[in-house]
Amino acid sequence: MAEEITEEIEETPTETFDVNYACLRCGTSVSNTELSRLPEIKCICGFRVFTKVRPPVVKTVKAI
Ligand SMILES: [Zn+2]
């Protein structure tokens, strides 16, 4: 009697979202990874308000 082991593999996207933020005052873009490294979310200019910047979606298409 063979037991059939079916493993459910969840396809979780492992892509790291590198969200970019732009400072509202000077417009300097900072990635969220850079921000997480900082002790506090703050721009180099001292401003603390950022807007989320969506990076342009780059689609890689395989040439057939
Ligand atoms: Zn700034």
N, CA, C, O and the ligand as a Tripos MOL2 file, in Angstrom:
@<TRIPOS>MOLECULE
protein
  257   255    65     0     0
PROTEIN
NO_CHARGES

@<TRIPOS>ATOM
      1 N           0.8360   -1.1920    0.0000 N.3       1 MET1
      2 CA          0.0000    0.0000    0.0000 C.3       1 MET1
      3 C           0.8840    1.2600    0.0000 C.2       1 MET1
      4 O           1.6070    1.5650    0.9480 O.2       1 MET1
      5 N           0.7740    1.9350   -1.0870 N.am      2 ALA2
      6 CA          1.6080    3.1200   -1.2320 C.3       2 ALA2
      7 C           0.8410    4.3680   -0.8340 C.2       2 ALA2
      8 O          -0.2470    4.6760   -1.3220 O.2       2 ALA2
      9 N           1.4500    5.0200    0.0350 N.am      3 GLU3
     10 CA          0.8060    6.2560    0.4690 C.3       3 GLU3
     11 C           1.2260    7.4000   -0.4440 C.2       3 GLU3
     12 O           2.3980    7.6220   -0.7480 O.2       3 GLU3
     13 N           0.2390    8.0660   -0.8330 N.am      4 GLU4
     14 CA          0.5530    9.1870   -1.7320 C.3       4 GLU4
     15 C           0.6830   10.4640   -0.9180 C.2       4 GLU4
     16 O          -0.2600   10.9450   -0.2900 O.2       4 GLU4
     17 N           1.8380   10.9590   -0.9610 N.am      5 ILE5
     18 CA          2.0670   12.1910   -0.1930 C.3       5 ILE5
     19 C           2.0380   13.3760   -1.1560 C.2       5 ILE5
     20 O           2.8990   13.5490   -2.0190 O.2       5 ILE5
     21 N           1.0510   14.1350   -0.9630 N.am      6 THR6
     22 CA          0.9550   15.3240   -1.8070 C.3       6 THR6
     23 C           1.2790   16.5590   -0.9780 C.2       6 THR6
     24 O           0.5980   16.9140   -0.0160 O.2       6 THR6
     25 N           2.2900   17.1440   -1.3850 N.am      7 GLU7
     26 CA          2.6860   18.3490   -0.6660 C.3       7 GLU7
     27 C           2.1150   19.5710   -1.3540 C.2       7 GLU7
     28 O           2.2680   19.7890   -2.5550 O.2       7 GLU7
     29 N           1.4780   20.3210   -0.5570 N.am      8 GLU8
     30 CA          0.9330   21.5420   -1.1280 C.3       8 GLU8
     31 C           1.9850   22.6340   -1.0630 C.2       8 GLU8
     32 O           2.3780   23.1060    0.0040 O.2       8 GLU8
     33 N           2.4000   22.9930   -2.1990 N.am      9 ILE9
     34 CA          3.4270   24.0260   -2.2480 C.3       9 ILE9
     35 C           2.7650   25.3650   -2.5860 C.2       9 ILE9
     36 O           2.2450   25.5830   -3.6800 O.2       9 ILE9
     37 N           2.8140   26.1940   -1.6440 N.am     10 GLU10
     38 CA          2.2410   27.5080   -1.8720 C.3      10 GLU10
     39 C           3.2220   28.3490   -2.6680 C.2      10 GLU10
     40 O           4.4060   28.4670   -2.3510 O.2      10 GLU10
     41 N           2.6810   28.9040   -3.6780 N.am     11 GLU11
     42 CA          3.5550   29.7360   -4.4970 C.3      11 GLU11
     43 C           3.5500   31.1500   -3.9550 C.2      11 GLU11
     44 O           2.7400   31.9980   -4.3310 O.2      11 GLU11
     45 N           4.4660   31.3550   -3.0830 N.am     12 THR12
     46 CA          4.5640   32.6970   -2.5200 C.3      12 THR12
     47 C           5.6510   33.4640   -3.2590 C.2      12 THR12
     48 O           6.7940   33.0210   -3.3700 O.2      12 THR12
     49 N           5.2670   34.5900   -3.7430 N.am     13 PRO13
     50 CA          6.2770   35.3950   -4.4520 C.3      13 PRO13
     51 C           7.3780   35.8490   -3.5100 C.2      13 PRO13
     52 O           7.1450   36.5340   -2.5140 O.2      13 PRO13
     53 N           8.5580   35.4460   -3.8600 N.am     14 THR14
     54 CA          9.6860   35.7800   -2.9870 C.3      14 THR14
     55 C          10.4030   37.0450   -3.4400 C.2      14 THR14
     56 O          11.4630   37.4090   -2.9320 O.2      14 THR14
     57 N           9.7970   37.6840   -4.3930 N.am     15 GLU15
     58 CA         10.4400   38.8960   -4.8880 C.3      15 GLU15
     59 C          10.3810   39.9870   -3.8170 C.2      15 GLU15
     60 O           9.3690   40.1810   -3.1430 O.2      15 GLU15
     61 N          11.4460   40.6520   -3.6980 N.am     16 THR16
     62 CA         11.4940   41.7030   -2.6930 C.3      16 THR16
     63 C          11.0280   43.0050   -3.3080 C.2      16 THR16
     64 O          11.5200   43.4790   -4.3310 O.2      16 THR16
     65 N          10.0700   43.5340   -2.6290 N.am     17 PHE17
     66 CA          9.5400   44.7810   -3.1420 C.3      17 PHE17
     67 C          10.4090   45.9320   -2.6850 C.2      17 PHE17
     68 O          10.4690   46.2670   -1.5020 O.2      17 PHE17
     69 N          11.0550   46.5050   -3.6190 N.am     18 ASP18
     70 CA         11.8880   47.6360   -3.2930 C.3      18 ASP18
     71 C          11.0760   48.8980   -3.5650 C.2      18 ASP18
     72 O          11.1080   49.4890   -4.6440 O.2      18 ASP18
     73 N          10.3570   49.2640   -2.5290 N.am     19 VAL19
     74 CA          9.5070   50.4350   -2.6800 C.3      19 VAL19
     75 C          10.3370   51.6870   -2.4940 C.2      19 VAL19
     76 O          11.1320   51.8040   -1.5620 O.2      19 VAL19
     77 N          10.1350   52.5850   -3.3770 N.am     20 ASN20
     78 CA         10.8750   53.8290   -3.2720 C.3      20 ASN20
     79 C           9.9750   54.9310   -2.7350 C.2      20 ASN20
     80 O           8.7940   55.0420   -3.0620 O.2      20 ASN20
     81 N          10.5910   55.7170   -1.9130 N.am     21 TYR21
     82 CA          9.8860   56.8500   -1.3700 C.3      21 TYR21
     83 C          10.6060   58.1220   -1.7900 C.2      21 TYR21
     84 O          11.8330   58.1770   -1.8780 O.2      21 TYR21
     85 N           9.8070   59.1230   -2.0400 N.am     22 ALA22
     86 CA         10.3900   60.4000   -2.4140 C.3      22 ALA22
     87 C          10.0520   61.4350   -1.3540 C.2      22 ALA22
     88 O           8.9110   61.5470   -0.9050 O.2      22 ALA22
     89 N          11.0480   62.1680   -0.9780 N.am     23 CYS23
     90 CA         10.8520   63.2100    0.0190 C.3      23 CYS23
     91 C           9.9540   64.2980   -0.5620 C.2      23 CYS23
     92 O          10.1010   64.7070   -1.7140 O.2      23 CYS23
     93 N           9.0330   64.7450    0.2610 N.am     24 LEU24
     94 CA          8.0870   65.7530   -0.2150 C.3      24 LEU24
     95 C           8.7430   67.1190   -0.3740 C.2      24 LEU24
     96 O           8.2620   67.9720   -1.1200 O.2      24 LEU24
     97 N           9.8120   67.3040    0.3150 N.am     25 ARG25
     98 CA         10.4380   68.6230    0.2690 C.3      25 ARG25
     99 C          11.4990   68.7160   -0.8290 C.2      25 ARG25
    100 O          11.4430   69.5890   -1.6950 O.2      25 ARG25
    101 N          12.4580   67.8030   -0.7730 N.am     26 CYS26
    102 CA         13.5600   67.9360   -1.7320 C.3      26 CYS26
    103 C          13.4630   66.9300   -2.8790 C.2      26 CYS26
    104 O          14.1610   67.0470   -3.8870 O.2      26 CYS26
    105 N          12.5970   65.9560   -2.7080 N.am     27 GLY27
    106 CA         12.3820   65.0180   -3.8050 C.3      27 GLY27
    107 C          13.4020   63.8970   -3.8890 C.2      27 GLY27
    108 O          13.4380   63.1540   -4.8700 O.2      27 GLY27
    109 N          14.2230   63.7760   -2.8730 N.am     28 THR28
    110 CA         15.2050   62.7040   -2.8670 C.3      28 THR28
    111 C          14.5000   61.3620   -2.7110 C.2      28 THR28
    112 O          13.6990   61.1690   -1.7960 O.2      28 THR28
    113 N          14.8060   60.4520   -3.6040 N.am     29 SER29
    114 CA         14.1750   59.1410   -3.5140 C.3      29 SER29
    115 C          15.0050   58.2050   -2.6490 C.2      29 SER29
    116 O          16.2210   58.0860   -2.8040 O.2      29 SER29
    117 N          14.3190   57.5590   -1.7530 N.am     30 VAL30
    118 CA         14.9690   56.6110   -0.8510 C.3      30 VAL30
    119 C          14.1930   55.3030   -0.9270 C.2      30 VAL30
    120 O          12.9620   55.2970   -0.9240 O.2      30 VAL30
    121 N          14.9160   54.2100   -0.9930 N.am     31 SER31
    122 CA         14.2400   52.9220   -1.0090 C.3      31 SER31
    123 C          13.8820   52.5160    0.4160 C.2      31 SER31
    124 O          14.4860   52.9750    1.3850 O.2      31 SER31
    125 N          12.8940   51.6520    0.5150 N.am     32 ASN32
    126 CA         12.4430   51.2660    1.8520 C.3      32 ASN32
    127 C          13.5090   50.4840    2.6050 C.2      32 ASN32
    128 O          13.5260   50.4620    3.8360 O.2      32 ASN32
    129 N          14.3900   49.8490    1.8590 N.am     33 THR33
    130 CA         15.4690   49.1170    2.5180 C.3      33 THR33
    131 C          16.4520   50.0950    3.1390 C.2      33 THR33
    132 O          17.0220   49.8470    4.2010 O.2      33 THR33
    133 N          16.6290   51.1910    2.4600 N.am     34 GLU34
    134 CA         17.5240   52.2010    3.0070 C.3      34 GLU34
    135 C          16.8880   52.8480    4.2290 C.2      34 GLU34
    136 O          17.5560   53.1580    5.2160 O.2      34 GLU34
    137 N          15.5890   53.0400    4.1340 N.am     35 LEU35
    138 CA         14.8810   53.6600    5.2500 C.3      35 LEU35
    139 C          14.8730   52.7680    6.4730 C.2      35 LEU35
    140 O          14.9720   53.2420    7.6040 O.2      35 LEU35
    141 N          14.7530   51.4710    6.2360 N.am     36 SER36
    142 CA         14.7070   50.5430    7.3690 C.3      36 SER36
    143 C          16.0460   50.4810    8.0900 C.2      36 SER36
    144 O          16.1270   50.1080    9.2610 O.2      36 SER36
    145 N          17.0730   50.8490    7.3750 N.am     37 ARG37
    146 CA         18.3960   50.8350    7.9890 C.3      37 ARG37
    147 C          18.5920   52.0410    8.8990 C.2      37 ARG37
    148 O          19.3990   52.0200    9.8280 O.2      37 ARG37
    149 N          17.8450   53.0730    8.6120 N.am     38 LEU38
    150 CA         17.9920   54.2820    9.4080 C.3      38 LEU38
    151 C          17.3010   54.1390   10.7580 C.2      38 LEU38
    152 O          16.2830   53.4580   10.8760 O.2      38 LEU38
    153 N          17.8580   54.7770   11.7620 N.am     39 PRO39
    154 CA         17.2260   54.7230   13.0890 C.3      39 PRO39
    155 C          15.8480   55.3670   13.0960 C.2      39 PRO39
    156 O          14.9800   54.9970   13.8860 O.2      39 PRO39
    157 N          15.6630   56.3170   12.2230 N.am     40 GLU40
    158 CA         14.3560   56.9450   12.1020 C.3      40 GLU40
    159 C          14.1380   57.3480   10.6540 C.2      40 GLU40
    160 O          15.0610   57.6910    9.9150 O.2      40 GLU40
    161 N          12.8610   57.2870   10.2920 N.am     41 ILE41
    162 CA         12.5520   57.6330    8.9080 C.3      41 ILE41
    163 C          12.6670   59.1400    8.7290 C.2      41 ILE41
    164 O          11.8440   59.9310    9.1920 O.2      41 ILE41
    165 N          13.7210   59.4770    8.0410 N.am     42 LYS42
    166 CA         14.0240   60.8880    7.8990 C.3      42 LYS42
    167 C          14.8510   61.0650    6.6310 C.2      42 LYS42
    168 O          15.7200   60.2540    6.3120 O.2      42 LYS42
    169 N          14.5650   62.1080    5.9460 N.am     43 CYS43
    170 CA         15.3270   62.3850    4.7380 C.3      43 CYS43
    171 C          16.6450   63.0500    5.1030 C.2      43 CYS43
    172 O          16.8370   63.5100    6.2290 O.2      43 CYS43
    173 N          17.5340   63.0910    4.1440 N.am     44 ILE44
    174 CA         18.8230   63.7340    4.3870 C.3      44 ILE44
    175 C          18.6440   65.2290    4.6520 C.2      44 ILE44
    176 O          19.4920   65.8690    5.2740 O.2      44 ILE44
    177 N          17.5280   65.7700    4.1720 N.am     45 CYS45
    178 CA         17.2690   67.1880    4.3920 C.3      45 CYS45
    179 C          16.5900   67.4230    5.7340 C.2      45 CYS45
    180 O          16.4480   68.5620    6.1790 O.2      45 CYS45
    181 N          16.1740   66.3360    6.3720 N.am     46 GLY46
    182 CA         15.5550   66.4880    7.6770 C.3      46 GLY46
    183 C          14.0460   66.3470    7.6620 C.2      46 GLY46
    184 O          13.4050   66.2460    8.7080 O.2      46 GLY46
    185 N          13.4920   66.3440    6.4690 N.am     47 PHE47
    186 CA         12.0490   66.2230    6.3380 C.3      47 PHE47
    187 C          11.6240   64.7790    6.5430 C.2      47 PHE47
    188 O          12.3500   63.8500    6.1880 O.2      47 PHE47
    189 N          10.4590   64.6010    7.1120 N.am     48 ARG48
    190 CA         10.0330   63.2430    7.4350 C.3      48 ARG48
    191 C           8.8400   62.7600    6.6480 C.2      48 ARG48
    192 O           8.3260   61.6700    6.8970 O.2      48 ARG48
    193 N           8.4000   63.5510    5.7130 N.am     49 VAL49
    194 CA          7.2270   63.1300    4.9550 C.3      49 VAL49
    195 C           7.6630   62.6110    3.5900 C.2      49 VAL49
    196 O           8.3260   63.3000    2.8150 O.2      49 VAL49
    197 N           7.2730   61.4000    3.3370 N.am     50 PHE50
    198 CA          7.6360   60.7830    2.0690 C.3      50 PHE50
    199 C           6.3950   60.3560    1.3070 C.2      50 PHE50
    200 O           5.3490   60.0580    1.8830 O.2      50 PHE50
    201 N           6.5470   60.3390    0.0300 N.am     51 THR51
    202 CA          5.4620   59.8070   -0.7940 C.3      51 THR51
    203 C           5.9730   58.5520   -1.4750 C.2      51 THR51
    204 O           7.1350   58.4520   -1.8690 O.2      51 THR51
    205 N           5.0800   57.6190   -1.5950 N.am     52 LYS52
    206 CA          5.4730   56.3490   -2.2020 C.3      52 LYS52
    207 C           5.6090   56.5100   -3.7070 C.2      52 LYS52
    208 O           4.7380   57.0550   -4.3840 O.2      52 LYS52
    209 N           6.7100   56.0260   -4.1910 N.am     53 VAL53
    210 CA          6.9460   56.1070   -5.6280 C.3      53 VAL53
    211 C           6.9220   54.7070   -6.2000 C.2      53 VAL53
    212 O           7.6720   53.8270   -5.7770 O.2      53 VAL53
    213 N           6.0660   54.5240   -7.1490 N.am     54 ARG54
    214 CA          6.0050   53.2100   -7.7710 C.3      54 ARG54
    215 C           7.0100   53.1280   -8.9060 C.2      54 ARG54
    216 O           6.9670   53.9040   -9.8600 O.2      54 ARG54
    217 N           7.9090   52.1730   -8.7760 N.am     55 PRO55
    218 CA          8.8790   52.0020   -9.8570 C.3      55 PRO55
    219 C           8.1890   51.4610  -11.0950 C.2      55 PRO55
    220 O           7.2500   50.6700  -11.0060 O.2      55 PRO55
    221 N           8.6610   51.8910  -12.2340 N.am     56 PRO56
    222 CA          8.0680   51.3970  -13.4770 C.3      56 PRO56
    223 C           8.2230   49.8890  -13.5910 C.2      56 PRO56
    224 O           9.3000   49.3310  -13.3830 O.2      56 PRO56
    225 N           7.1160   49.2550  -13.9270 N.am     57 VAL57
    226 CA          7.1290   47.7960  -14.0090 C.3      57 VAL57
    227 C           7.9050   47.3550  -15.2380 C.2      57 VAL57
    228 O           7.5560   47.6680  -16.3760 O.2      57 VAL57
    229 N           8.9460   46.6340  -14.9690 N.am     58 VAL58
    230 CA          9.7630   46.1360  -16.0700 C.3      58 VAL58
    231 C           9.3960   44.6850  -16.3480 C.2      58 VAL58
    232 O           9.5780   43.8000  -15.5130 O.2      58 VAL58
    233 N           8.8910   44.4820  -17.5080 N.am     59 LYS59
    234 CA          8.5020   43.1230  -17.8590 C.3      59 LYS59
    235 C           9.6000   42.4730  -18.6880 C.2      59 LYS59
    236 O          10.0800   43.0120  -19.6850 O.2      59 LYS59
    237 N           9.9630   41.3020  -18.2250 N.am     60 THR60
    238 CA         10.9570   40.5830  -19.0000 C.3      60 THR60
    239 C          10.2460   39.5500  -19.8740 C.2      60 THR60
    240 O           9.5740   38.6380  -19.3900 O.2      60 THR60
    241 N          10.4150   39.7260  -21.1090 N.am     61 VAL61
    242 CA          9.7410   38.8450  -22.0480 C.3      61 VAL61
    243 C          10.7910   37.9750  -22.7400 C.2      61 VAL61
    244 O          11.7740   38.4540  -23.3060 O.2      61 VAL61
    245 N          10.5290   36.6960  -22.6640 N.am     62 LYS62
    246 CA         11.4660   35.7880  -23.3190 C.3      62 LYS62
    247 C          11.2180   35.7690  -24.8160 C.2      62 LYS62
    248 O          10.0940   35.6290  -25.2960 O.2      62 LYS62
    249 N          12.2910   35.9130  -25.5060 N.am     63 ALA63
    250 CA         12.1820   35.8700  -26.9470 C.3      63 ALA63
    251 C          12.0940   34.4210  -27.4190 C.2      63 ALA63
    252 O          12.9450   33.5850  -27.1140 O.2      63 ALA63
    253 N          11.0560   34.1660  -28.1570 N.am     64 ILE64
    254 CA         10.8750   32.7890  -28.6290 C.3      64 ILE64
    255 C          11.6000   32.5940  -29.9580 C.2      64 ILE64
    256 O          11.5700   31.5010  -30.5240 O.2      64 ILE64
    257 ZN         14.3090   65.6480    1.6820 Zn       65 ZN65
@<TRIPOS>BOND
     1     1     2 1
     2     2     3 1
     3     3     4 2
     4     3     5 am
     5     5     6 1
     6     6     7 1
     7     7     8 2
     8     7     9 am
     9     9    10 1
    10    10    11 1
    11    11    12 2
    12    11    13 am
    13    13    14 1
    14    14    15 1
    15    15    16 2
    16    15    17 am
    17    17    18 1
    18    18    19 1
    19    19    20 2
    20    19    21 am
    21    21    22 1
    22    22    23 1
    23    23    24 2
    24    23    25 am
    25    25    26 1
    26    26    27 1
    27    27    28 2
    28    27    29 am
    29    29    30 1
    30    30    31 1
    31    31    32 2
    32    31    33 am
    33    33    34 1
    34    34    35 1
    35    35    36 2
    36    35    37 am
    37    37    38 1
    38    38    39 1
    39    39    40 2
    40    39    41 am
    41    41    42 1
    42    42    43 1
    43    43    44 2
    44    43    45 am
    45    45    46 1
    46    46    47 1
    47    47    48 2
    48    47    49 am
    49    49    50 1
    50    50    51 1
    51    51    52 2
    52    51    53 am
    53    53    54 1
    54    54    55 1
    55    55    56 2
    56    55    57 am
    57    57    58 1
    58    58    59 1
    59    59    60 2
    60    59    61 am
    61    61    62 1
    62    62    63 1
    63    63    64 2
    64    63    65 am
    65    65    66 1
    66    66    67 1
    67    67    68 2
    68    67    69 am
    69    69    70 1
    70    70    71 1
    71    71    72 2
    72    71    73 am
    73    73    74 1
    74    74    75 1
    75    75    76 2
    76    75    77 am
    77    77    78 1
    78    78    79 1
    79    79    80 2
    80    79    81 am
    81    81    82 1
    82    82    83 1
    83    83    84 2
    84    83    85 am
    85    85    86 1
    86    86    87 1
    87    87    88 2
    88    87    89 am
    89    89    90 1
    90    90    91 1
    91    91    92 2
    92    91    93 am
    93    93    94 1
    94    94    95 1
    95    95    96 2
    96    95    97 am
    97    97    98 1
    98    98    99 1
    99    99   100 2
   100    99   101 am
   101   101   102 1
   102   102   103 1
   103   103   104 2
   104   103   105 am
   105   105   106 1
   106   106   107 1
   107   107   108 2
   108   107   109 am
   109   109   110 1
   110   110   111 1
   111   111   112 2
   112   111   113 am
   113   113   114 1
   114   114   115 1
   115   115   116 2
   116   115   117 am
   117   117   118 1
   118   118   119 1
   119   119   120 2
   120   119   121 am
   121   121   122 1
   122   122   123 1
   123   123   124 2
   124   123   125 am
   125   125   126 1
   126   126   127 1
   127   127   128 2
   128   127   129 am
   129   129   130 1
   130   130   131 1
   131   131   132 2
   132   131   133 am
   133   133   134 1
   134   134   135 1
   135   135   136 2
   136   135   137 am
   137   137   138 1
   138   138   139 1
   139   139   140 2
   140   139   141 am
   141   141   142 1
   142   142   143 1
   143   143   144 2
   144   143   145 am
   145   145   146 1
   146   146   147 1
   147   147   148 2
   148   147   149 am
   149   149   150 1
   150   150   151 1
   151   151   152 2
   152   151   153 am
   153   153   154 1
   154   154   155 1
   155   155   156 2
   156   155   157 am
   157   157   158 1
   158   158   159 1
   159   159   160 2
   160   159   161 am
   161   161   162 1
   162   162   163 1
   163   163   164 2
   164   163   165 am
   165   165   166 1
   166   166   167 1
   167   167   168 2
   168   167   169 am
   169   169   170 1
   170   170   171 1
   171   171   172 2
   172   171   173 am
   173   173   174 1
   174   174   175 1
   175   175   176 2
   176   175   177 am
   177   177   178 1
   178   178   179 1
   179   179   180 2
   180   179   181 am
   181   181   182 1
   182   182   183 1
   183   183   184 2
   184   183   185 am
   185   185   186 1
   186   186   187 1
   187   187   188 2
   188   187   189 am
   189   189   190 1
   190   190   191 1
   191   191   192 2
   192   191   193 am
   193   193   194 1
   194   194   195 1
   195   195   196 2
   196   195   197 am
   197   197   198 1
   198   198   199 1
   199   199   200 2
   200   199   201 am
   201   201   202 1
   202   202   203 1
   203   203   204 2
   204   203   205 am
   205   205   206 1
   206   206   207 1
   207   207   208 2
   208   207   209 am
   209   209   210 1
   210   210   211 1
   211   211   212 2
   212   211   213 am
   213   213   214 1
   214   214   215 1
   215   215   216 2
   216   215   217 am
   217   217   218 1
   218   218   219 1
   219   219   220 2
   220   219   221 am
   221   221   222 1
   222   222   223 1
   223   223   224 2
   224   223   225 am
   225   225   226 1
   226   226   227 1
   227   227   228 2
   228   227   229 am
   229   229   230 1
   230   230   231 1
   231   231   232 2
   232   231   233 am
   233   233   234 1
   234   234   235 1
   235   235   236 2
   236   235   237 am
   237   237   238 1
   238   238   239 1
   239   239   240 2
   240   239   241 am
   241   241   242 1
   242   242   243 1
   243   243   244 2
   244   243   245 am
   245   245   246 1
   246   246   247 1
   247   247   248 2
   248   247   249 am
   249   249   250 1
   250   250   251 1
   251   251   252 2
   252   251   253 am
   253   253   254 1
   254   254   255 1
   255   255   256 2
@<TRIPOS>SUBSTRUCTURE
     1 MET1         2 RESIDUE 1 A MET
     2 ALA2         6 RESIDUE 1 A ALA
     3 GLU3        10 RESIDUE 1 A GLU
     4 GLU4        14 RESIDUE 1 A GLU
     5 ILE5        18 RESIDUE 1 A ILE
     6 THR6        22 RESIDUE 1 A THR
     7 GLU7        26 RESIDUE 1 A GLU
     8 GLU8        30 RESIDUE 1 A GLU
     9 ILE9        34 RESIDUE 1 A ILE
    10 GLU10       38 RESIDUE 1 A GLU
    11 GLU11       42 RESIDUE 1 A GLU
    12 THR12       46 RESIDUE 1 A THR
    13 PRO13       50 RESIDUE 1 A PRO
    14 THR14       54 RESIDUE 1 A THR
    15 GLU15       58 RESIDUE 1 A GLU
    16 THR16       62 RESIDUE 1 A THR
    17 PHE17       66 RESIDUE 1 A PHE
    18 ASP18       70 RESIDUE 1 A ASP
    19 VAL19       74 RESIDUE 1 A VAL
    20 ASN20       78 RESIDUE 1 A ASN
    21 TYR21       82 RESIDUE 1 A TYR
    22 ALA22       86 RESIDUE 1 A ALA
    23 CYS23       90 RESIDUE 1 A CYS
    24 LEU24       94 RESIDUE 1 A LEU
    25 ARG25       98 RESIDUE 1 A ARG
    26 CYS26      102 RESIDUE 1 A CYS
    27 GLY27      106 RESIDUE 1 A GLY
    28 THR28      110 RESIDUE 1 A THR
    29 SER29      114 RESIDUE 1 A SER
    30 VAL30      118 RESIDUE 1 A VAL
    31 SER31      122 RESIDUE 1 A SER
    32 ASN32      126 RESIDUE 1 A ASN
    33 THR33      130 RESIDUE 1 A THR
    34 GLU34      134 RESIDUE 1 A GLU
    35 LEU35      138 RESIDUE 1 A LEU
    36 SER36      142 RESIDUE 1 A SER
    37 ARG37      146 RESIDUE 1 A ARG
    38 LEU38      150 RESIDUE 1 A LEU
    39 PRO39      154 RESIDUE 1 A PRO
    40 GLU40      158 RESIDUE 1 A GLU
    41 ILE41      162 RESIDUE 1 A ILE
    42 LYS42      166 RESIDUE 1 A LYS
    43 CYS43      170 RESIDUE 1 A CYS
    44 ILE44      174 RESIDUE 1 A ILE
    45 CYS45      178 RESIDUE 1 A CYS
    46 GLY46      182 RESIDUE 1 A GLY
    47 PHE47      186 RESIDUE 1 A PHE
    48 ARG48      190 RESIDUE 1 A ARG
    49 VAL49      194 RESIDUE 1 A VAL
    50 PHE50      198 RESIDUE 1 A PHE
    51 THR51      202 RESIDUE 1 A THR
    52 LYS52      206 RESIDUE 1 A LYS
    53 VAL53      210 RESIDUE 1 A VAL
    54 ARG54      214 RESIDUE 1 A ARG
    55 PRO55      218 RESIDUE 1 A PRO
    56 PRO56      222 RESIDUE 1 A PRO
    57 VAL57      226 RESIDUE 1 A VAL
    58 VAL58      230 RESIDUE 1 A VAL
    59 LYS59      234 RESIDUE 1 A LYS
    60 THR60      238 RESIDUE 1 A THR
    61 VAL61      242 RESIDUE 1 A VAL
    62 LYS62      246 RESIDUE 1 A LYS
    63 ALA63      250 RESIDUE 1 A ALA
    64 ILE64      254 RESIDUE 1 A ILE
    65 ZN65       257 GROUP 0 **** ****
